[in-house]
Amino acid sequence: MGDFSLQINEDQLSIQKWVHEFAEKVIRPAASEWDEREETPWPIIQEAAKIGLYSFDFIANGYADQTGLTLALVNEEMAWGDAGINLAVFGSILAVVGIMSNGTNEQIGEWVPQCFGTPDKPQLAAFAVSEPDAGSDVSSLRTKAVYDAASDTWTLDGTKTWITNGGIADVHVVVASVDSSLGARGQASFVIGPGTAGLSQGQKFKKLGIRASHTAEVVLDNCKVPGSALLGGKEALDERLARAREGKKSQTQAAMATFEASRPMVGAQALGIARAAYEFALDYAKQRSQFGRPIIENQSIAFKLADMAVKIDASRLLVHRAAWMAANKIPFDAAQGSMSKLYAGETAVKVTEEAIQILGGYGYVREYPVQRWYRDAKIYTIFEGTSEIQRLIIARAISKVHIR
């Protein structure tokens, strides 16, 4: 078990500095342009791949850190640069987590490297769960996977929505129902490689924030994949379905295993946005003068900044605790992963809103980055489990009551 410490070690500090420099010199200068263009920033992805930031080896080393803090620090610094570009660069990670959470060692070895590609030809991955009628209610997925034993083939049909890298990814990890009578316990994850017939991009969404990150529908129409595409394998699925039909508890559910592992990282991204807005507002308050003195000398401004600093530090502590627990396989018995995502997400919204208030009219215009951070922050109370769903998860965990 990795020792828990509030002191970041030398290796982590070195990585943090390296990523911060990339965020400062490469991401921030380009952030406004790609937000306006609402396109995937391929030049930045290619630059990240070229220096080894976007690579299987880098992510593998991050997951190998027993403190769990390396990837939390990386996500915070990248989102400090720009949340949309961070998601464009690291949006593949959710699919990687899906493969690692549900796949066999052979599947992990085969597919995870393909999620990144090579420095000369980077590739993307997508994790597809949400549907038009099944967002927070994952148990209601309508996408079906039907098995044909004679050909050892699965056929997938359905539509996924709100998918990061959806349709443009080289590797898609899709959660589908194999037995709808069992709800979420009757679902499985499938990995779909590049060029597979029957998988296509549907509508691309024009969003309020994180606009450099591609978000679209994924349409599955008679999409056939080999039996080896079932993450975890057919034998493990049959055993899990049998336990579910007998009313026995299941160790994992296809989608939930992925989200629980990723929530502290999502919290770290929200933390990066909040920190960016706080730092900008603090500098502005020191320089901006009204009535003959810097506005930070007014309690109404100084107290806002004090509250922002407290919320950011509290968010970081929750994120780091959850990341450490996840790395050391300590159960989230009080939904600590959800706590970190909930608090950091809501902190990002509050802090960016207060930053706009401190800047006044300048905070509202697009020449200043604060409005972009505000737009980016809002999604962190919605995707990968809304704030309401996080509270439901936490309430169930602490009460041991199935609250509806």
C-alpha positions in Angstrom: 0.0 0.0 0.0 1.3 3.4 -0.9 2.0 5.7 2.0 -0.4 8.6 2.3 1.3 12.0 2.6 0.4 15.6 2.0 3.9 16.1 0.7 4.3 15.5 -3.1 7.4 13.6 -3.8 10.2 14.7 -6.1 9.1 12.5 -9.1 5.6 13.9 -8.8 6.9 17.5 -8.6 9.0 16.9 -11.7 6.0 15.6 -13.6 3.8 18.4 -12.3 6.3 21.0 -13.5 6.7 19.3 -16.9 2.9 19.2 -17.5 2.4 22.7 -16.2 4.9 24.0 -18.7 3.1 22.2 -21.5 -0.2 23.7 -20.3 1.3 27.1 -20.0 3.2 27.3 -23.3 1.2 25.1 -25.6 -2.4 24.8 -24.4 -3.2 28.2 -23.0 -2.1 30.3 -26.0 -4.3 28.1 -28.2 -7.3 27.7 -25.9 -9.4 30.5 -27.2 -8.9 29.6 -30.8 -10.0 26.0 -30.4 -12.9 27.0 -28.2 -14.1 29.2 -31.1 -13.4 26.6 -33.7 -15.2 23.8 -31.8 -12.9 21.3 -33.4 -10.5 18.6 -32.1 -7.1 20.2 -31.6 -5.1 17.6 -33.5 -1.9 19.7 -33.5 -1.9 19.8 -29.7 -2.7 16.1 -29.5 0.2 15.4 -31.8 2.6 17.6 -29.8 1.5 15.8 -26.6 2.2 12.5 -28.3 5.5 13.7 -29.6 6.8 14.5 -26.1 5.4 11.3 -24.5 2.6 13.0 -22.6 -0.1 11.3 -24.6 1.1 7.7 -24.6 0.4 4.3 -23.2 3.7 4.3 -21.2 3.0 7.7 -19.5 -0.5 6.6 -18.4 0.7 3.2 -17.4 3.4 4.8 -15.2 0.8 7.1 -13.8 -1.4 4.2 -12.8 1.6 2.4 -11.3 2.1 5.2 -8.8 0.8 3.7 -5.5 0.0 7.1 -4.0 -2.5 7.6 -6.9 -1.5 11.3 -7.1 0.4 11.4 -10.3 -2.6 11.4 -12.7 -4.5 13.6 -10.4 -1.8 16.2 -10.6 -1.5 15.8 -14.4 -5.3 16.3 -14.9 -5.3 19.4 -12.6 -2.4 21.0 -14.6 -3.9 20.2 -18.0 -7.3 21.5 -17.1 -5.6 24.6 -15.6 -4.4 25.1 -19.2 -7.8 24.5 -20.8 -10.4 21.9 -19.9 -11.7 21.4 -23.5 -8.2 20.7 -24.8 -7.4 18.5 -21.8 -10.4 16.4 -22.7 -9.4 16.3 -26.3 -5.9 15.1 -25.3 -7.0 12.7 -22.5 -10.6 11.9 -23.4 -9.3 8.4 -24.4 -8.5 7.6 -20.8 -12.1 6.8 -19.9 -12.1 4.0 -22.5 -8.7 2.9 -21.2 -10.2 2.7 -17.7 -13.1 0.7 -19.1 -10.8 -1.8 -20.7 -8.6 -2.1 -17.6 -11.6 -2.4 -15.3 -13.4 -5.1 -17.3 -11.0 -6.7 -19.6 -8.7 -9.7 -19.3 -4.9 -9.2 -19.2 -4.7 -10.3 -22.9 -7.4 -7.7 -23.9 -5.7 -5.0 -21.9 -2.4 -5.7 -23.6 -4.0 -5.8 -27.1 -6.3 -2.8 -26.9 -4.9 -0.2 -24.5 -1.9 0.6 -26.7 -4.3 1.1 -29.6 -6.2 3.7 -27.7 -3.1 6.0 -28.0 -1.4 4.9 -31.2 2.1 6.1 -31.8 4.0 9.4 -31.6 3.9 9.6 -35.4 0.2 8.6 -35.6 -1.7 9.2 -32.4 -5.1 7.5 -32.1 -8.2 8.3 -29.9 -10.6 6.1 -27.9 -14.2 6.6 -26.7 -16.3 5.2 -23.9 -19.9 4.9 -24.9 -22.5 4.5 -22.2 -25.2 7.3 -22.2 -28.2 7.1 -24.5 -31.0 9.5 -25.4 -33.3 7.9 -22.8 -30.6 6.6 -20.4 -28.2 9.2 -18.9 -28.1 9.0 -15.2 -30.3 5.9 -15.3 -27.7 3.5 -16.6 -29.9 0.5 -15.9 -32.2 1.6 -18.7 -29.8 1.2 -21.6 -31.5 0.1 -24.8 -28.4 -0.8 -26.9 -28.5 -4.5 -27.2 -25.8 -7.1 -27.8 -26.9 -10.5 -29.2 -24.6 -13.5 -29.3 -24.5 -16.0 -32.1 -22.7 -19.1 -30.8 -22.3 -20.7 -34.2 -20.1 -17.9 -35.5 -18.9 -16.7 -32.1 -20.1 -13.2 -33.0 -21.9 -10.4 -31.1 -24.3 -8.0 -32.9 -24.8 -4.6 -31.4 -27.7 -2.2 -32.2 -28.5 1.1 -30.6 -27.6 4.8 -30.3 -25.2 6.3 -27.8 -25.1 10.0 -27.0 -22.9 12.6 -25.4 -19.8 10.5 -26.3 -16.4 12.1 -26.0 -14.5 11.3 -29.3 -17.7 9.5 -30.4 -17.4 8.4 -34.0 -13.9 9.9 -34.6 -12.2 7.5 -32.2 -10.2 4.5 -33.4 -11.3 2.4 -30.5 -14.8 2.5 -29.0 -15.7 0.8 -25.7 -19.5 0.3 -25.7 -21.7 -0.8 -22.8 -24.7 -2.8 -24.0 -27.4 -4.9 -22.5 -27.2 -8.7 -23.0 -30.1 -9.4 -20.7 -32.5 -6.5 -20.2 -34.4 -8.2 -17.5 -31.4 -7.8 -15.2 -31.1 -4.1 -15.6 -27.5 -2.8 -15.1 -26.5 -6.3 -13.9 -27.3 -7.6 -17.4 -24.9 -5.4 -19.2 -21.4 -6.0 -20.7 -18.7 -3.9 -22.3 -17.4 -4.5 -25.8 -14.4 -3.1 -27.5 -14.8 -2.1 -31.2 -11.8 -1.6 -33.4 -11.2 1.0 -36.2 -13.1 0.6 -39.4 -15.8 -1.8 -38.0 -18.8 -1.9 -40.2 -22.1 -0.8 -38.5 -20.5 1.9 -36.3 -20.9 5.5 -37.4 -21.0 9.0 -36.0 -24.4 10.6 -35.5 -25.1 14.2 -34.5 -22.1 16.3 -33.3 -23.1 18.5 -30.5 -22.4 22.3 -30.2 -21.8 22.9 -26.6 -21.7 25.7 -24.0 -18.2 24.8 -22.9 -15.3 22.3 -23.3 -15.8 23.1 -27.0 -12.4 21.8 -28.1 -13.5 18.4 -27.1 -15.5 16.4 -29.7 -18.9 15.2 -28.4 -21.3 13.3 -30.6 -23.7 10.4 -31.0 -22.4 6.9 -31.9 -24.8 4.9 -34.0 -24.6 1.1 -33.9 -26.5 -0.6 -36.7 -26.1 -4.3 -37.1 -22.5 -3.8 -35.8 -20.9 -7.2 -35.7 -17.8 -7.9 -33.5 -16.0 -11.2 -32.7 -16.5 -13.0 -29.4 -13.1 -11.8 -28.3 -14.5 -8.2 -28.2 -16.5 -9.0 -25.1 -14.4 -7.5 -22.3 -13.8 -10.1 -19.6 -14.8 -13.0 -21.8 -17.9 -15.1 -22.3 -17.3 -17.4 -19.4 -17.0 -14.6 -16.9 -20.1 -12.9 -18.3 -22.1 -16.2 -18.0 -21.1 -16.6 -14.4 -22.0 -13.0 -13.6 -25.4 -13.3 -15.3 -26.1 -16.6 -13.4 -25.3 -15.0 -10.1 -27.6 -12.1 -11.0 -30.5 -14.4 -11.9 -30.1 -16.2 -8.6 -30.3 -12.9 -6.8 -26.7 -13.0 -5.6 -24.6 -9.8 -5.4 -22.4 -8.9 -8.3 -18.8 -7.7 -7.7 -19.0 -5.1 -10.6 -21.2 -3.6 -13.2 -19.8 -2.8 -16.6 -20.3 1.0 -16.5 -20.1 1.6 -12.8 -16.6 0.0 -12.5 -15.4 2.5 -15.0 -17.0 5.6 -13.4 -15.9 4.8 -9.9 -12.3 4.6 -11.0 -12.5 7.8 -13.0 -14.3 10.2 -10.7 -11.3 11.4 -8.7 -9.6 12.3 -12.1 -12.8 14.2 -13.2 -12.6 16.0 -9.8 -9.0 16.9 -10.5 -10.0 18.5 -13.9 -12.6 20.6 -12.2 -10.0 21.6 -9.6 -7.7 22.8 -12.4 -10.5 25.0 -13.8 -11.2 26.5 -10.4 -7.6 27.2 -9.7 -7.1 28.9 -13.1 -10.0 31.3 -12.4 -9.0 31.9 -8.8 -5.4 32.8 -9.8 -6.6 35.1 -12.5 -9.1 36.9 -10.2 -6.5 37.2 -7.4 -4.0 38.9 -9.8 -6.7 41.1 -11.2 -7.9 42.2 -7.7 -4.3 43.2 -6.8 -3.9 45.3 -9.9 -7.3 46.8 -10.5 -7.9 50.1 -8.6 -11.2 51.7 -7.7 -11.7 54.8 -5.5 -7.9 55.2 -5.2 -6.9 51.7 -4.0 -6.6 48.1 -5.2 -10.0 46.4 -5.0 -8.5 43.5 -3.0 -8.3 45.9 -0.1 -12.1 45.8 0.1 -13.4 43.0 2.3 -16.2 42.2 -0.2 -13.5 41.2 -2.7 -10.9 39.8 -0.3 -13.5 37.5 1.4 -14.6 36.1 -2.0 -11.0 35.2 -2.7 -10.6 33.7 0.7 -13.6 31.5 0.2 -12.4 30.5 -3.2 -9.0 29.4 -1.8 -10.7 27.4 0.9 -13.0 25.5 -1.5 -10.1 24.8 -3.9 -7.9 23.4 -1.1 -10.8 21.3 0.3 -11.5 20.0 -3.2 -7.8 19.0 -3.7 -7.8 17.1 -0.4 -11.0 15.1 -1.3 -9.6 14.4 -4.8 -6.2 13.2 -3.5 -7.7 11.1 -0.8 -10.0 9.4 -3.4 -7.1 8.9 -5.8 -5.0 7.3 -3.1 -7.8 5.0 -2.1 -8.5 4.0 -5.7 -4.7 3.3 -6.3 -4.6 1.1 -3.2 -7.9 -0.7 -3.9 -9.5 0.6 -0.7 -13.3 0.4 -1.1 -15.1 3.7 -1.4 -17.4 2.6 1.5 -18.6 6.2 2.0 -18.6 7.0 -1.8 -15.4 9.0 -1.4 -14.9 9.0 -5.2 -18.3 10.6 -5.6 -17.5 13.0 -2.8 -14.4 14.3 -4.7 -16.2 14.7 -8.0 -19.3 16.4 -6.4 -17.4 18.9 -4.3 -14.7 19.7 -6.9 -17.3 20.1 -9.7 -19.5 22.4 -7.7 -16.4 24.3 -6.5 -15.4 24.9 -10.1 -18.8 26.5 -10.9 -18.8 28.6 -7.8 -15.2 29.8 -8.1 -15.5 30.7 -11.8 -18.8 32.6 -11.1 -17.1 34.6 -8.4 -14.2 35.3 -10.6 -16.5 36.9 -13.1 -18.0 38.9 -10.4 -14.6 40.2 -9.3 -13.7 41.2 -12.8 -17.1 42.8 -13.3 -17.8 43.7 -17.0 -14.4 42.4 -18.0 -15.2 39.0 -16.7 -18.2 38.8 -19.0 -16.5 39.6 -22.3 -14.8 37.0 -24.5 -11.4 38.8 -24.6 -10.9 37.6 -21.1 -10.6 33.8 -20.3 -12.8 33.8 -17.2 -16.0 33.5 -19.1 -14.6 30.4 -20.9 -13.6 28.8 -17.6 -17.2 29.5 -16.3 -18.7 27.8 -19.4 -16.3 24.9 -19.1 -16.9 24.4 -15.3 -20.7 23.8 -15.6 -20.3 20.4 -17.3 -18.5 19.0 -14.2 -21.8 19.1 -12.3 -23.4 17.1 -15.2 -21.3 14.5 -16.9 -20.0 11.2 -15.4 -22.8 11.5 -12.9 -24.8 14.7 -12.1 -24.4 16.3 -8.7 -27.8 14.9 -7.9 -26.6 11.4 -8.7 -23.4 11.9 -6.7 -25.5 12.9 -3.7 -27.7 9.8 -4.2 -24.7 7.6 -4.3 -23.2 9.2 -1.2 -26.5 9.0 0.7 -26.9 5.3 -0.1 -23.3 4.6 0.9 -23.5 6.3 4.3 -27.0 5.1 5.2 -26.9 1.6 3.7 -30.5 2.4 2.6 -31.7 2.2 -1.0 -32.7 5.8 -1.3 -34.7 6.7 -4.4 
